[in-house]
């Protein structure tokens, strides 16, 4: 009897650990910004280049405060985040680009009028509170605030990472699958879809509002007991 108890307890312990780990899995909102002076109301894990965007949209003054985090493609490289007011790609992107110069992080603005023209200069909208930082693992963060169109509900964003800087100019980034996928839409205002009508409860459910949980619990219990029994028989 005792020989059967040990595997069962071990299995139950493993299941508990799995459930606890899933509950406390790291997600975007749990990421810590080491040097940020602001708190951000939203965070999204961007779908390419292992990058993250924390942001707060202020509809009162039509501003967007951001903290863009990514790792450059090489240790001495650069990261960039941009808004494109006119298109969905890089051409026309109004860009915040950060890199390390003389041991310190700097943020510069680039108006990328075409794929072959990367010109440092003022953007087509106001920007302020620009700063950047890097950690010991090489990850960089760009902080800043940008002016967006009044009553904007979404905008086109572009982000990128590059290998280095030569004579003060960012070197071209790679054109791999992840690089080409680093574009998307940033939803500033969540649109609420109409609520679907709730189905009428069955008489059994009305009689016992907890019956659904009770059935689910029974199913889960039978699954665990069956799995334990299979393990013991093996």
C-alpha positions, 0 to 999 in steps of 0.5 A: 500500500505504501509503495502506491502512495508515494507516486500518487503524492508525487503526481499530485505535487507535480500537478499543483506546481504546474497549476501554480506556475501557470497562475504566476506566469510572467506576462507583459504587465509584470515586466519592470522598467528599471529607470522609468519615472512614469507609470503606464496604463497599458502594455503590449508584447509586440509580435516581432523582435522580442520587444515590448511597448508600455504606453499611456494615451491621454485624450485630454491633450492628445498625447501618447507616453511610451516606453519601448523596450528591445535588444539591438541585433548586436551589442553596439546596435540601436533600437527604434520605435516610430509612428507613421501618420501616412502609411503602414510601413517604414517610409514616412515613419517619424522615428525615435531611435536610441543608441549608446554614444561615448558610453551614454544612451542618447535618443535622436529623431529621424524623419524616414521619408524613404527606405534610402533616406534616413535623415536626422531632424524634427518630426512632423509632430511634437515630441518631449521627455525623450530619454533612454537607458540600457541594462547589463543584459543589453536591453534598451528602453526608449522613453518619450511622449508624442503628440497624436491627432485629436480624437485618434483611436489608433495609429500605425506603429513601426519598430526596429533594431539595428547592428550599430552606428557609424559616424553618428549614423545608424547602420541598416538593419537586417531584412529578415522575417522578424524585421519585416514583421515589425509593423502594426496598429496600436489601438489607443481607445478600446472599442466595446462590442455590443454585449450578446444576449445571455442564454436562458438558464436551464431549470437545473441550473436555476435550481442550483447556481453552482451546478456548473462548477460542481460538474466541472469539479467532478470532471477534473477530479475523475481526470486526476484520479484516472491519471493517478490510477494509470500511473499506479498500474504502470 
